Amino acid sequence: MMKMLTEKEGRHLLSIARQSILHGLGMAEHPRVHMKPTASDVILNENRGAFVSLHKKGELRGCIGIIEPEKTIFDAVTDNAKHAAFNDTRFNPLRSDELDDTLIEVSILTLPERLNYSDPTDLVLKLEPGIHGVVLSNGNNKATFLPQVWQQLDSSEVFLDHLCLKAGLPRDEWQTGELDFFVYLVQSFEDPV
């Protein structure tokens, strides 16, 4: 089991994400100037998967992350915040006049684990809505949904349909194909509303 972050560390990550976005807008120094973790900030120096999501007036405004623990938490949050604000191709780059209406959410992931299942019914039974983040993998087709996405979809079947579509596969491929699924858990921190 991976170590959980404290609320204080979570608030610090939100500050790092906001500082990174402000830097991208030319309104602040880069977080590495004043917020770089020290050796005593063990958890922020740990390599973990991390996502940064932006929400404006309750709607998604950007979301970028890495699933695998390729970077330290500090670097992943710093980089992903900037990418979510300015490089998510689903949205125009964030403007400074949107900042007051934009809330930040940072999600820190556990290492994904393969989900073994025998058939579509078994797959649905093994998924834990609202708990599991899910990665679908099929050759070059790959997609993930954070656990937070469960709140927007009616059922596990609809969740899997949308995950297949996101991966560029037919909606019902999870029912007929030989797909690999991995699950992970998330600890998330978000700006107060």
Helices and strands as residue ranges (DSSP letters): H 7-24, H 31-34, G 42-45, E 50-56, E 59-66, H 73-86, G 96-101, E 102-109, E 113-114, H 120-126, E 133-138, E 141-145, G 147-152, H 156-166, H 173-176, E 180-184, E 186-190
